[in-house]
Amino acid sequence: MSITKRFGIGICGLIAAGVAVSVSLSFAGEPCKAIYGKGPHRFTVATGSPGELGLLRVLADQFNARHPTSICWQKAGSGKSLRLLQRKEADVIMVHAPSAERKAVAAGWAGKRTLIGSNEFFIVGPKDDPAGIAKAKSAVEAYSKIAKSRSLFLSRGDNSGTHKKEMSIWSKAGIRPSGKWYMITRDFMLATLKKANQERGYFMVDSSTWVAAGGALHNIAVLFKGDPALVNVYHALCQPEASTDGEPYASRFIDFLASEGAQKTIREYGMSLYGQPLYHDAIYASRYEPPRKALPPGQP
């Protein structure tokens, strides 16, 4: 059974459908890239690649089938998603920026942080690999080789989870990237990946986007992967209780994401169309969760 039959629509159809509705729909002051469902109780979900690749639509349809809800998808990277949550313009977010997430919870404007899954980052680049990163032993070494050779590198530069991860690697390498070889796109994952293919440059892309779109890109290839530091862990967070009208169902949506039914969808999504899943589930992702620090006596 194909993913288009099982989950309703393929990636091209999803992107087309999202564009079709994004022109006229808006909610909570921020445009909806798409609205899923027709229920009277609407809440907003801000996320990037899970929406762009269609996973959110499948999960939304499953949730809406059980609740009188409709879901507005706000297309935003992790940094912007967190800002939308802080401004109460989103009810729930699906993000991969662990440090910023923990700070949001500690500050009190985000809650119910729940592990929902993971993917990983690949470093792709020109097939002739002018920087020689295929021989690198770590992501830090790969970045160092790119900088040393002044090979073209594309950065989203948008404070997204991907950009935050990229900058943490540059920092560990002791490098502040700048110059003509360092191209900042300020665009989303798929658009920047296509730009890297066009320009024959290096880029750090999430594995889900590569599996879904990489087959059509003929100028670049995966040159480095496998460093545990490149595992990309996703959490869902929502508004504190009673903070927004959408919070009650947003909170239930997070419970749903952690349920076995949704977890099965997450770990199988993409298998029938691409021959491999686009995401791992929370059980797999938990291997890469840092241990919780012990709190001082008297703190919960």
Legacy VTK file of the C-alpha trace (Angstrom):
# vtk DataFile Version 3.0
C-alpha trace
ASCII
DATASET POLYDATA
POINTS 300 float
0.000 0.000 0.000
1.472 3.374 -1.001
1.835 6.243 1.441
-0.492 8.305 -0.761
-3.233 5.745 -0.175
-2.446 5.068 3.437
-1.857 8.636 4.538
-3.933 10.451 1.940
-1.432 12.449 -0.143
2.231 12.557 -1.167
4.760 15.303 -0.466
4.154 17.188 -3.732
0.426 17.227 -3.124
0.946 18.335 0.458
3.141 21.245 -0.548
0.693 22.254 -3.270
-2.243 22.021 -0.894
-0.410 24.058 1.726
0.356 26.810 -0.779
-3.242 26.871 -1.945
-4.646 27.652 1.476
-1.824 29.796 2.816
-2.801 32.755 0.652
-6.100 33.458 2.382
-6.092 31.790 5.788
-4.806 33.275 8.984
-5.209 32.663 12.685
-3.913 34.346 15.835
-2.165 37.049 13.784
0.169 34.621 11.988
-0.661 33.060 8.593
-1.769 29.440 8.511
0.171 27.515 5.921
-2.699 25.035 6.045
-5.748 24.242 8.139
-6.565 20.601 8.824
-10.080 19.615 9.844
-13.327 21.547 10.172
-14.082 21.210 13.879
-15.193 24.281 15.849
-12.342 24.126 18.362
-9.267 25.401 16.542
-5.724 25.509 17.850
-2.405 26.304 16.225
0.661 24.116 15.764
3.943 25.779 14.810
6.632 23.575 13.303
8.913 23.293 10.297
9.897 20.060 8.573
7.188 17.831 10.136
4.677 20.122 8.435
6.639 20.575 5.229
7.050 16.799 4.797
3.421 15.972 5.568
3.750 14.197 8.915
1.792 16.887 10.747
-1.128 16.542 8.343
-1.379 12.811 8.978
-1.217 13.282 12.748
-3.716 16.152 12.605
-6.194 14.047 10.633
-5.922 11.251 13.186
-6.418 13.644 16.097
-9.302 15.495 14.468
-11.090 12.196 13.839
-11.345 11.811 17.632
-12.024 15.431 18.611
-14.208 18.348 17.428
-11.113 20.264 16.353
-9.339 21.921 13.462
-5.623 22.625 13.397
-3.840 25.636 11.947
-0.286 24.842 10.852
2.048 27.799 11.180
5.186 27.065 9.152
8.102 28.089 11.356
11.520 26.809 12.330
12.231 26.034 15.961
13.392 29.531 16.878
10.349 31.234 15.399
8.036 28.538 16.794
9.324 29.277 20.277
8.777 32.996 19.750
5.218 32.356 18.578
4.570 30.298 21.692
6.020 33.003 23.913
3.826 35.646 22.244
0.799 33.329 22.646
0.384 33.207 18.874
0.788 29.414 18.827
-0.816 26.884 21.144
1.596 23.997 20.638
4.968 23.631 18.915
7.037 20.709 17.620
10.689 21.740 17.766
14.291 20.577 18.041
16.129 23.198 20.083
16.652 21.487 23.474
18.513 24.262 25.261
16.010 26.936 24.228
13.125 24.599 25.101
14.407 24.041 28.620
14.829 27.793 29.114
11.249 28.376 27.944
9.901 25.875 30.452
12.030 27.351 33.237
10.750 30.840 32.378
7.182 29.623 32.728
5.770 30.466 29.301
5.997 26.914 27.913
4.901 23.648 29.447
4.284 19.946 29.018
7.597 19.411 27.184
7.273 15.898 25.770
9.682 13.810 23.717
8.008 12.781 20.455
10.725 11.517 18.101
13.933 12.244 16.247
15.831 12.238 13.010
19.458 13.166 12.359
21.505 15.598 10.369
23.503 14.717 7.265
26.185 16.948 5.780
25.679 16.974 2.036
27.867 18.539 -0.588
29.347 18.330 -4.086
29.980 14.774 -5.181
33.684 15.510 -5.781
33.897 16.661 -2.133
36.502 19.454 -2.509
36.816 19.827 1.283
37.339 16.094 1.815
34.758 15.778 4.579
33.963 12.163 3.726
37.179 11.275 5.556
36.279 13.277 8.668
35.894 11.467 11.988
33.410 13.937 13.480
31.078 16.748 12.511
33.518 19.244 14.020
36.305 17.915 11.800
34.019 18.054 8.758
33.177 21.705 9.425
36.840 22.501 10.011
37.735 20.995 6.620
35.047 23.064 4.897
36.281 26.288 6.508
39.955 25.534 5.856
39.296 24.871 2.162
36.914 27.851 1.872
34.442 25.559 0.129
30.953 26.965 -0.329
28.717 26.284 2.674
25.057 27.230 2.898
23.534 28.252 6.227
19.860 28.869 6.918
20.887 31.719 9.216
17.378 31.908 10.658
17.764 30.875 14.308
15.995 27.599 13.509
16.918 24.390 15.295
19.099 23.495 12.320
20.876 26.848 12.479
21.371 26.533 16.230
22.928 23.073 15.745
25.131 24.377 12.943
26.413 27.261 15.052
27.132 24.958 17.990
29.373 22.872 15.723
31.210 25.924 14.417
31.710 27.001 18.039
33.170 23.623 19.003
35.488 23.889 16.011
36.626 27.339 17.181
35.476 28.941 13.939
33.381 32.026 13.248
32.264 31.464 9.664
32.228 34.476 7.360
33.235 35.450 3.871
32.124 34.660 0.333
32.326 30.916 0.974
29.649 31.173 3.702
26.220 31.760 2.104
23.270 32.647 4.356
19.870 31.894 2.800
17.427 32.793 5.612
15.132 30.154 4.141
13.584 26.837 5.156
15.184 23.411 4.995
13.913 22.223 1.626
14.532 25.531 -0.119
18.096 25.725 1.229
18.764 22.117 0.245
17.683 22.889 -3.314
19.906 25.980 -3.287
22.854 23.848 -2.164
22.222 21.539 -5.096
22.016 24.485 -7.475
25.191 26.103 -6.145
27.026 22.806 -5.555
27.697 23.746 -1.949
27.795 22.011 1.428
24.752 22.062 3.706
23.620 20.325 6.885
20.173 18.894 6.175
17.913 16.773 8.322
17.660 13.153 7.235
13.880 13.336 6.794
14.122 16.063 4.159
16.981 14.287 2.412
15.098 10.985 2.217
12.021 12.744 0.831
13.746 15.083 -1.632
17.367 14.012 -2.128
16.643 11.600 -4.951
15.816 14.483 -7.278
19.022 16.411 -6.492
21.861 15.265 -8.707
24.705 17.684 -7.903
25.124 16.800 -4.221
25.340 13.676 -2.076
25.493 12.700 1.588
29.176 12.963 2.493
29.125 12.769 6.287
26.743 11.256 8.829
26.733 9.107 11.934
28.165 11.431 14.572
25.909 11.095 17.653
26.143 14.881 17.971
24.046 15.116 14.811
21.026 13.317 16.241
18.086 15.698 16.129
15.605 15.206 18.981
12.066 16.608 18.742
9.837 17.704 21.616
6.329 19.112 21.726
5.551 22.001 24.082
2.345 23.916 24.672
0.992 26.934 26.481
0.680 26.771 30.267
-2.785 25.772 31.439
-5.558 28.229 30.512
-3.128 30.618 28.798
-4.950 30.590 25.446
-8.317 29.470 24.138
-6.616 26.684 22.207
-4.556 25.351 25.117
-6.962 22.605 26.319
-6.948 20.787 22.977
-3.284 21.642 22.396
-2.490 19.830 25.634
-4.551 16.843 24.495
-2.691 16.910 21.180
0.607 16.457 23.023
-0.902 13.494 24.913
-1.900 12.095 21.533
1.613 12.571 20.084
3.006 10.490 22.956
0.420 7.727 22.479
1.273 4.417 20.845
-0.987 5.156 17.869
0.773 8.401 17.013
4.185 6.935 17.775
3.480 4.131 15.289
2.613 6.737 12.674
5.826 8.668 13.396
8.124 5.634 13.148
6.442 4.339 9.958
5.825 7.596 8.114
7.540 7.541 4.720
8.275 3.818 4.672
5.871 2.871 1.893
6.870 5.748 -0.381
10.617 6.030 0.225
11.516 2.575 1.538
12.580 3.987 4.881
10.893 6.055 7.602
11.478 9.780 7.822
11.522 9.822 11.631
12.311 7.663 14.645
9.907 7.369 17.541
10.319 8.628 21.094
11.724 5.335 22.386
14.598 5.562 19.917
15.022 9.292 20.551
15.262 8.724 24.301
18.725 7.179 23.794
19.983 10.654 22.923
18.221 12.619 25.647
20.723 14.088 28.128
20.153 12.861 31.698
18.183 15.270 33.840
20.283 17.210 36.288
19.502 16.716 39.964
17.648 19.708 41.401
18.682 21.398 44.661
16.843 20.189 47.775
13.367 21.634 48.078
12.815 22.071 44.321
10.371 19.814 42.398
LINES 1 301
300 0 1 2 3 4 5 6 7 8 9 10 11 12 13 14 15 16 17 18 19 20 21 22 23 24 25 26 27 28 29 30 31 32 33 34 35 36 37 38 39 40 41 42 43 44 45 46 47 48 49 50 51 52 53 54 55 56 57 58 59 60 61 62 63 64 65 66 67 68 69 70 71 72 73 74 75 76 77 78 79 80 81 82 83 84 85 86 87 88 89 90 91 92 93 94 95 96 97 98 99 100 101 102 103 104 105 106 107 108 109 110 111 112 113 114 115 116 117 118 119 120 121 122 123 124 125 126 127 128 129 130 131 132 133 134 135 136 137 138 139 140 141 142 143 144 145 146 147 148 149 150 151 152 153 154 155 156 157 158 159 160 161 162 163 164 165 166 167 168 169 170 171 172 173 174 175 176 177 178 179 180 181 182 183 184 185 186 187 188 189 190 191 192 193 194 195 196 197 198 199 200 201 202 203 204 205 206 207 208 209 210 211 212 213 214 215 216 217 218 219 220 221 222 223 224 225 226 227 228 229 230 231 232 233 234 235 236 237 238 239 240 241 242 243 244 245 246 247 248 249 250 251 252 253 254 255 256 257 258 259 260 261 262 263 264 265 266 267 268 269 270 271 272 273 274 275 276 277 278 279 280 281 282 283 284 285 286 287 288 289 290 291 292 293 294 295 296 297 298 299
